[in-house]
Amino acid sequence: MNRITEETRLKKAHIALMKHHETALYSGVMMMGKSEIIDENITAYTDGVNKKYGRSFVAKLKDEELRALVLHENLHVALKHVARFKREFKDDPQLVNMSADYVVNDVIVSIKERGFLRLPEGGLVDDKYHNWSVREVYNDLKDMRQNRPQEFEQKYGDGDGNTMDEHDFEHGQAMSEKQSNELSDSIDKALREGSVLAGRLGAKIPRTIEDLLAPKVDWRTVLREFIMSVTRGTDEYSWRRFNKRHMVNDIYLPITENERVGELVVAIDTSGSIGTRELTEFTSELVSICEVANPEKIKLLWWDTEVHGIQEFADDYTNIQNQVKPQGGGGTDPQCIPKYINDNNINAQGLIVFTDGYFYGTDNLEWSISYPTLWLVTENEDLRVPTGKIVKYDRGNSH
């Protein structure tokens, strides 16, 4: 009798996963890119779209282990790990690989059907990390290695070889932003199509996937709502300034107080991870804020680990983008913002923070500001803050 080839076993694993009610969700993702057996001495790896499996490794696996391995690779794709964590990979490839594996393996072991899936030897699993994000696991592992090195060494040794597969983050780094966005859209589409099938089969969608498929919020809508929430007045007319929308026609009408806010603080991240493009976008949206809010005054703070500069603007914001003077370029510690505000007794009606969202210690972040805070975040979708509202700044919908 002819031996079943690894290629045939791989196809059978895909079919079984696509037909199973708990894993049908990932059918579209499984069909993305190439899935192939290769003769190189590897376990398995993905570059964020293609999946490859080492022949000798697959040959050693039982069917339930192979199905788990295939699901493992496709979960990396579905959760966009290669594209989303390029920065962390540059800083610490060991820990980001381990963190990504903990997250996908948590999804796999949550599928309880006996005999259908079993992680191959070496799969990282810890009940502690149930429903955690990659960044949360990454920060926890980093804290353990830095502050409890003996515990880390006892559990992981030197850390090398603690994942059962590899993640080709270099491929993600080589993609242009357009390519990365197109891939992200394709994955979202594949997951949404799979979620329809999974729903018909009565499957429960994991929280990590639900978060990924959550409707994208238009950040401008959130900004307008934020401005309205801090707006002063109750339709009282004021002649202190004229309504600019009518001045172009030589018609001078008073503004109503509810068309304007008092003083706003806008804090713009100028840490080393922020480039010229981000600063240009931030200042462009600062102009939009002025147009929407028509504030009495704006205090603009430039910050990284401290506030390096402050600029004040009032009344006329028409040329603000040519007057800004960014300062900074070091690390990132947003706690410098409330410290500066409190030290200088800045009493505003609201605070808007522009940042890429890459900073540590948010679990213990001290944010002693009495007025509302809105965070406009360009990159880190996993950012959590103790107070205020976070909205993802969608570059695809930017001016």
C-alpha positions, 0 to 999 in steps of 0.5 A, spaced: 500 500 500 502 506 498 504 511 503 500 517 504 504 523 502 505 529 507 502 533 501 495 529 501 495 529 509 496 537 509 490 537 504 486 533 508 487 537 515 485 543 511 478 540 509 477 537 516 478 544 519 474 548 514 468 543 515 469 543 523 464 548 526 469 551 531 474 552 525 470 554 519 471 561 521 478 561 518 476 557 511 477 564 507 484 565 511 486 558 509 485 559 502 489 565 502 496 565 499 500 558 498 500 552 503 505 547 502 510 542 504 517 543 503 524 539 504 527 544 508 529 542 516 523 547 519 517 545 523 513 551 520 512 558 518 508 564 515 510 570 512 503 573 514 500 570 508 503 564 505 504 558 510 510 552 509 511 546 513 517 542 514 516 535 511 520 531 516 516 535 522 509 533 519 511 526 518 512 525 525 505 528 527 499 525 528 493 527 524 490 531 530 497 535 531 497 536 524 490 540 524 493 544 530 499 546 527 495 548 520 490 552 525 496 555 528 499 558 522 493 560 519 491 564 526 497 568 525 495 570 519 488 571 521 490 575 527 495 579 522 501 578 527 507 579 522 504 585 520 502 588 526 508 587 530 514 589 526 516 594 531 516 589 537 520 584 532 526 589 531 526 590 539 525 583 541 524 577 536 524 572 541 519 575 546 514 577 540 514 570 537 513 567 544 507 572 545 504 571 538 504 563 540 501 564 546 495 567 543 494 563 538 495 556 542 490 559 547 485 559 541 486 552 539 486 549 546 479 553 547 476 548 542 475 542 547 472 537 542 476 530 544 481 528 539 480 533 534 486 538 535 492 537 539 498 541 540 505 538 537 510 538 543 513 545 544 506 549 543 506 554 549 500 554 553 498 558 559 491 559 562 494 565 565 494 568 558 487 566 556 484 572 552 490 576 553 493 580 547 500 579 544 502 586 547 499 584 554 503 577 553 509 581 551 509 586 556 508 580 561 514 576 559 518 582 558 517 584 565 518 577 568 525 577 564 527 583 566 525 583 574 524 575 575 530 573 571 531 566 575 523 565 574 524 566 566 530 562 565 527 556 569 521 556 565 524 558 558 531 557 559 535 562 554 528 563 550 531 560 544 527 554 541 521 556 545 516 556 539 514 550 535 514 555 529 517 561 525 514 567 523 517 571 517 517 578 520 522 580 515 517 579 509 512 584 513 517 589 514 519 589 506 511 590 505 509 597 503 504 600 507 499 600 501 501 592 500 500 591 508 493 595 508 491 591 502 493 584 505 489 587 512 483 588 508 483 581 504 484 578 511 478 582 514 474 580 508 476 572 509 474 572 516 467 576 515 466 571 510 468 565 514 464 568 520 458 567 516 459 560 515 461 559 522 455 562 525 450 558 521 454 552 524 453 555 531 460 556 532 462 561 538 467 566 535 473 567 539 474 574 543 480 575 539 477 575 532 471 579 535 475 584 537 479 584 530 472 584 526 469 590 530 466 595 526 471 601 525 469 607 528 470 614 524 475 617 528 472 624 526 465 622 528 468 621 535 472 627 535 466 631 533 462 628 539 468 629 544 468 636 542 460 637 543 461 634 550 466 639 552 462 645 549 460 651 553 454 655 553 447 654 551 445 658 545 447 664 548 450 669 543 456 673 543 459 679 539 466 678 542 468 674 535 464 674 529 461 668 525 467 666 520 462 662 515 458 669 514 464 674 514 466 672 507 460 675 505 461 681 509 455 679 513 457 680 521 453 676 525 455 673 533 457 666 534 453 662 539 456 660 545 455 652 543 459 653 537 465 654 541 469 651 546 474 654 551 481 652 552 483 645 549 490 642 550 493 638 544 499 634 546 503 631 540 507 625 541 514 627 538 518 620 540 523 617 536 518 612 533 514 618 530 517 620 523 515 626 519 509 623 516 506 622 522 507 629 525 505 632 518 498 628 519 498 630 526 498 638 525 494 637 519 488 634 524 490 640 529 487 644 523 481 640 523 480 640 530 480 648 530 475 648 524 471 643 528 471 646 535 473 653 534 476 654 541 478 660 544 485 658 545 489 652 544 495 650 548 499 645 544 504 641 547 510 637 544 512 631 548 516 624 549 518 623 556 517 630 558 514 636 555 519 639 551 515 645 548 508 649 548 505 653 543 499 657 544 494 659 539 488 663 539 482 666 535 486 666 528 488 658 526 488 659 519 496 659 518 497 654 524 500 648 520 506 653 518 507 656 525 508 649 529 515 648 532 515 640 534 520 639 539 523 632 542 525 625 539 527 621 545 523 615 548 515 615 550 512 617 557 505 620 556 505 621 564 509 627 563 503 630 560 498 630 566 505 632 570 506 638 566 499 640 566 498 640 573 505 643 575 503 649 570 495 649 573 493 649 566 485 649 566 482 647 560 476 643 558 479 637 554 485 634 552 487 631 545 493 626 545 496 624 538 500 618 539 502 612 535 501 608 542 507 605 543 509 606 550 510 601 556 507 601 563 500 603 561 497 599 567 500 603 572 499 610 568 498 616 573 493 620 569 491 625 574 487 630 569 480 632 571 477 634 564 476 629 559 481 626 555 481 623 547 487 619 545 488 619 537 492 613 536 495 611 529 498 604 530 498 600 537 491 597 536 492 594 543 493 600 547 489 600 553 489 607 558 486 608 565 482 614 563 479 617 557 477 614 550 481 611 545 480 612 537 484 609 532 486 614 527 485 611 520 490 613 515 485 610 510 480 616 511 485 621 513 485 628 509 
